[in-house]
Amino acid sequence: MESGPAIFAGMVFCLFGAALLAWTVTRARQHRPVAQGVSPVASVTVAGLVAVTALALGAWCFTRL
């Protein structure tokens, strides 16, 4: 019973992290802003850190099965 929420949370974190990372990389390669009105370097860095953190949280949830 307890593995159901861990699987759900892990999938949500992994999907969000992967989608955010893919979107950030795509925007950065096209030299388009990741966030409006923010330094390009800062926005790519923050979005990348959030994406990697979400992926790490997803992996952590999967280790709790």
N, CA, C and O atoms as a GROMACS GRO file, in nm:
protein
  260
    1MET      N    1   0.080  -0.119   0.000
    1MET     CA    2   0.000   0.000   0.000
    1MET      C    3   0.085   0.126   0.000
    1MET      O    4   0.048   0.225  -0.063
    2GLU      N    5   0.196   0.124   0.068
    2GLU     CA    6   0.277   0.244   0.080
    2GLU      C    7   0.358   0.272  -0.045
    2GLU      O    8   0.406   0.384  -0.062
    3SER      N    9   0.375   0.176  -0.134
    3SER     CA   10   0.455   0.199  -0.252
    3SER      C   11   0.378   0.279  -0.358
    3SER      O   12   0.439   0.342  -0.444
    4GLY      N   13   0.245   0.278  -0.352
    4GLY     CA   14   0.164   0.353  -0.449
    4GLY      C   15   0.193   0.502  -0.449
    4GLY      O   16   0.221   0.558  -0.555
    5PRO      N   17   0.188   0.570  -0.333
    5PRO     CA   18   0.219   0.712  -0.331
    5PRO      C   19   0.364   0.742  -0.370
    5PRO      O   20   0.391   0.845  -0.431
    6ALA      N   21   0.456   0.654  -0.335
    6ALA     CA   22   0.597   0.677  -0.370
    6ALA      C   23   0.616   0.668  -0.522
    6ALA      O   24   0.690   0.746  -0.580
    7ILE      N   25   0.548   0.573  -0.584
    7ILE     CA   26   0.558   0.561  -0.730
    7ILE      C   27   0.496   0.682  -0.796
    7ILE      O   28   0.553   0.737  -0.891
    8PHE      N   29   0.379   0.726  -0.749
    8PHE     CA   30   0.313   0.842  -0.806
    8PHE      C   31   0.400   0.968  -0.792
    8PHE      O   32   0.421   1.040  -0.889
    9ALA      N   33   0.449   0.992  -0.671
    9ALA     CA   34   0.532   1.111  -0.647
    9ALA      C   35   0.660   1.105  -0.729
    9ALA      O   36   0.703   1.205  -0.786
   10GLY      N   37   0.722   0.988  -0.736
   10GLY     CA   38   0.844   0.973  -0.815
   10GLY      C   39   0.820   1.001  -0.962
   10GLY      O   40   0.902   1.067  -1.027
   11MET      N   41   0.709   0.953  -1.016
   11MET     CA   42   0.677   0.977  -1.157
   11MET      C   43   0.649   1.124  -1.182
   11MET      O   44   0.692   1.179  -1.284
   12VAL      N   45   0.577   1.189  -1.091
   12VAL     CA   46   0.547   1.331  -1.109
   12VAL      C   47   0.675   1.413  -1.107
   12VAL      O   48   0.695   1.498  -1.194
   13PHE      N   49   0.762   1.388  -1.010
   13PHE     CA   50   0.888   1.462  -1.004
   13PHE      C   51   0.974   1.436  -1.127
   13PHE      O   52   1.032   1.530  -1.182
   14CYS      N   53   0.984   1.311  -1.170
   14CYS     CA   54   1.068   1.279  -1.286
   14CYS      C   55   1.013   1.339  -1.414
   14CYS      O   56   1.089   1.391  -1.496
   15LEU      N   57   0.883   1.332  -1.433
   15LEU     CA   58   0.825   1.391  -1.554
   15LEU      C   59   0.840   1.542  -1.557
   15LEU      O   60   0.873   1.600  -1.660
   16PHE      N   61   0.817   1.606  -1.442
   16PHE     CA   62   0.834   1.751  -1.436
   16PHE      C   63   0.979   1.790  -1.460
   16PHE      O   64   1.006   1.882  -1.538
   17GLY      N   65   1.071   1.722  -1.394
   17GLY     CA   66   1.214   1.754  -1.410
   17GLY      C   67   1.261   1.733  -1.553
   17GLY      O   68   1.334   1.816  -1.607
   18ALA      N   69   1.220   1.622  -1.615
   18ALA     CA   70   1.262   1.595  -1.752
   18ALA      C   71   1.203   1.696  -1.849
   18ALA      O   72   1.272   1.742  -1.940
   19ALA      N   73   1.076   1.732  -1.831
   19ALA     CA   74   1.012   1.829  -1.920
   19ALA      C   75   1.075   1.968  -1.904
   19ALA      O   76   1.101   2.036  -2.003
   20LEU      N   77   1.101   2.008  -1.781
   20LEU     CA   78   1.162   2.138  -1.758
   20LEU      C   79   1.304   2.143  -1.813
   20LEU      O   80   1.346   2.244  -1.871
   21LEU      N   81   1.379   2.035  -1.796
   21LEU     CA   82   1.515   2.031  -1.849
   21LEU      C   83   1.515   2.035  -2.001
   21LEU      O   84   1.595   2.107  -2.061
   22ALA      N   85   1.426   1.959  -2.064
   22ALA     CA   86   1.417   1.960  -2.210
   22ALA      C   87   1.376   2.097  -2.262
   22ALA      O   88   1.432   2.144  -2.361
   23TRP      N   89   1.280   2.161  -2.196
   23TRP     CA   90   1.235   2.293  -2.239
   23TRP      C   91   1.346   2.398  -2.222
   23TRP      O   92   1.365   2.483  -2.309
   24THR      N   93   1.417   2.390  -2.112
   24THR     CA   94   1.526   2.486  -2.086
   24THR      C   95   1.638   2.470  -2.188
   24THR      O   96   1.689   2.569  -2.240
   25VAL      N   97   1.676   2.347  -2.216
   25VAL     CA   98   1.783   2.323  -2.314
   25VAL      C   99   1.740   2.369  -2.452
   25VAL      O  100   1.819   2.428  -2.525
   26THR      N  101   1.615   2.342  -2.489
   26THR     CA  102   1.566   2.383  -2.620
   26THR      C  103   1.566   2.535  -2.633
   26THR      O  104   1.611   2.588  -2.734
   27ARG      N  105   1.518   2.604  -2.531
   27ARG     CA  106   1.516   2.751  -2.535
   27ARG      C  107   1.658   2.808  -2.538
   27ARG      O  108   1.684   2.906  -2.608
   28ALA      N  109   1.748   2.749  -2.463
   28ALA     CA  110   1.886   2.799  -2.458
   28ALA      C  111   1.957   2.778  -2.592
   28ALA      O  112   2.032   2.864  -2.637
   29ARG      N  113   1.934   2.664  -2.655
   29ARG     CA  114   1.997   2.638  -2.786
   29ARG      C  115   1.946   2.731  -2.894
   29ARG      O  116   2.019   2.764  -2.987
   30GLN      N  117   1.821   2.774  -2.883
   30GLN     CA  118   1.763   2.865  -2.981
   30GLN      C  119   1.793   3.011  -2.950
   30GLN      O  120   1.748   3.100  -3.022
   31HIS      N  121   1.868   3.036  -2.844
   31HIS     CA  122   1.901   3.171  -2.798
   31HIS      C  123   1.776   3.252  -2.771
   31HIS      O  124   1.769   3.371  -2.803
   32ARG      N  125   1.676   3.187  -2.713
   32ARG     CA  126   1.553   3.253  -2.674
   32ARG      C  127   1.549   3.260  -2.522
   32ARG      O  128   1.611   3.177  -2.455
   33PRO      N  129   1.478   3.357  -2.466
   33PRO     CA  130   1.476   3.370  -2.320
   33PRO      C  131   1.401   3.256  -2.253
   33PRO      O  132   1.298   3.210  -2.302
   34VAL      N  133   1.455   3.211  -2.142
   34VAL     CA  134   1.388   3.109  -2.062
   34VAL      C  135   1.284   3.176  -1.973
   34VAL      O  136   1.177   3.120  -1.949
   35ALA      N  137   1.314   3.295  -1.924
   35ALA     CA  138   1.220   3.374  -1.844
   35ALA      C  139   1.228   3.519  -1.892
   35ALA      O  140   1.337   3.572  -1.913
   36GLN      N  141   1.115   3.582  -1.908
   36GLN     CA  142   1.112   3.719  -1.956
   36GLN      C  143   1.162   3.816  -1.849
   36GLN      O  144   1.126   3.804  -1.732
   37GLY      N  145   1.245   3.909  -1.889
   37GLY     CA  146   1.291   4.013  -1.799
   37GLY      C  147   1.400   3.972  -1.702
   37GLY      O  148   1.429   4.045  -1.607
   38VAL      N  149   1.460   3.856  -1.724
   38VAL     CA  150   1.564   3.807  -1.634
   38VAL      C  151   1.690   3.782  -1.719
   38VAL      O  152   1.680   3.753  -1.838
   39SER      N  153   1.805   3.792  -1.657
   39SER     CA  154   1.930   3.762  -1.725
   39SER      C  155   1.926   3.620  -1.783
   39SER      O  156   1.885   3.526  -1.714
   40PRO      N  157   1.967   3.604  -1.909
   40PRO     CA  158   1.964   3.470  -1.970
   40PRO      C  159   2.044   3.366  -1.892
   40PRO      O  160   2.001   3.252  -1.879
   41VAL      N  161   2.159   3.405  -1.843
   41VAL     CA  162   2.243   3.311  -1.769
   41VAL      C  163   2.176   3.272  -1.638
   41VAL      O  164   2.176   3.154  -1.601
   42ALA      N  165   2.120   3.368  -1.569
   42ALA     CA  166   2.053   3.339  -1.442
   42ALA      C  167   1.931   3.252  -1.462
   42ALA      O  168   1.907   3.159  -1.384
   43SER      N  169   1.852   3.280  -1.565
   43SER     CA  170   1.731   3.202  -1.585
   43SER      C  171   1.762   3.058  -1.626
   43SER      O  172   1.694   2.966  -1.581
   44VAL      N  173   1.862   3.037  -1.708
   44VAL     CA  174   1.902   2.901  -1.746
   44VAL      C  175   1.957   2.827  -1.625
   44VAL      O  176   1.928   2.708  -1.606
   45THR      N  177   2.035   2.895  -1.544
   45THR     CA  178   2.093   2.832  -1.426
   45THR      C  179   1.985   2.791  -1.326
   45THR      O  180   1.986   2.678  -1.276
   46VAL      N  181   1.894   2.880  -1.296
   46VAL     CA  182   1.789   2.849  -1.198
   46VAL      C  183   1.697   2.739  -1.251
   46VAL      O  184   1.663   2.647  -1.177
   47ALA      N  185   1.657   2.748  -1.377
   47ALA     CA  186   1.569   2.646  -1.434
   47ALA      C  187   1.640   2.511  -1.438
   47ALA      O  188   1.578   2.407  -1.412
   48GLY      N  189   1.768   2.511  -1.470
   48GLY     CA  190   1.844   2.386  -1.471
   48GLY      C  191   1.857   2.325  -1.333
   48GLY      O  192   1.845   2.204  -1.317
   49LEU      N  193   1.881   2.408  -1.233
   49LEU     CA  194   1.891   2.358  -1.096
   49LEU      C  195   1.758   2.302  -1.046
   49LEU      O  196   1.755   2.199  -0.979
   50VAL      N  197   1.649   2.368  -1.079
   50VAL     CA  198   1.517   2.319  -1.038
   50VAL      C  199   1.488   2.186  -1.108
   50VAL      O  200   1.434   2.095  -1.045
   51ALA      N  201   1.523   2.174  -1.236
   51ALA     CA  202   1.500   2.050  -1.308
   51ALA      C  203   1.581   1.935  -1.251
   51ALA      O  204   1.529   1.825  -1.232
   52VAL      N  205   1.708   1.960  -1.223
   52VAL     CA  206   1.793   1.854  -1.167
   52VAL      C  207   1.746   1.817  -1.027
   52VAL      O  208   1.750   1.699  -0.989
   53THR      N  209   1.701   1.915  -0.949
   53THR     CA  210   1.649   1.886  -0.816
   53THR      C  211   1.522   1.801  -0.824
   53THR      O  212   1.506   1.708  -0.745
   54ALA      N  213   1.435   1.831  -0.918
   54ALA     CA  214   1.314   1.751  -0.934
   54ALA      C  215   1.348   1.609  -0.975
   54ALA      O  216   1.286   1.514  -0.927
   55LEU      N  217   1.444   1.593  -1.065
   55LEU     CA  218   1.486   1.458  -1.104
   55LEU      C  219   1.547   1.383  -0.986
   55LEU      O  220   1.524   1.263  -0.970
   56ALA      N  221   1.626   1.452  -0.905
   56ALA     CA  222   1.685   1.388  -0.788
   56ALA      C  223   1.577   1.348  -0.687
   56ALA      O  224   1.586   1.241  -0.627
   57LEU      N  225   1.477   1.432  -0.667
   57LEU     CA  226   1.367   1.397  -0.576
   57LEU      C  227   1.288   1.278  -0.629
   57LEU      O  228   1.245   1.193  -0.551
   58GLY      N  229   1.269   1.271  -0.760
   58GLY     CA  230   1.202   1.156  -0.818
   58GLY      C  231   1.281   1.028  -0.797
   58GLY      O  232   1.224   0.924  -0.763
   59ALA      N  233   1.412   1.035  -0.817
   59ALA     CA  234   1.497   0.918  -0.793
   59ALA      C  235   1.494   0.878  -0.647
   59ALA      O  236   1.493   0.759  -0.615
   60TRP      N  237   1.493   0.976  -0.557
   60TRP     CA  238   1.486   0.946  -0.414
   60TRP      C  239   1.355   0.876  -0.378
   60TRP      O  240   1.353   0.783  -0.298
   61CYS      N  241   1.245   0.922  -0.439
   61CYS     CA  242   1.116   0.857  -0.414
   61CYS      C  243   1.118   0.712  -0.460
   61CYS      O  244   1.062   0.625  -0.394
   62PHE      N  245   1.183   0.685  -0.572
   62PHE     CA  246   1.189   0.548  -0.621
   62PHE      C  247   1.278   0.459  -0.534
   62PHE      O  248   1.258   0.338  -0.531
   63THR      N  249   1.375   0.517  -0.465
   63THR     CA  250   1.457   0.437  -0.375
   63THR      C  251   1.382   0.400  -0.248
   63THR      O  252   1.426   0.311  -0.174
   64ARG      N  253   1.270   0.465  -0.220
   64ARG     CA  254   1.191   0.439  -0.100
   64ARG      C  255   1.089   0.328  -0.119
   64ARG      O  256   1.006   0.304  -0.030
   65LEU      N  257   1.092   0.259  -0.231
   65LEU     CA  258   0.992   0.154  -0.257
   65LEU      C  259   1.018   0.033  -0.173
   65LEU      O  260   0.945  -0.065  -0.181
   0.00000   0.00000   0.00000
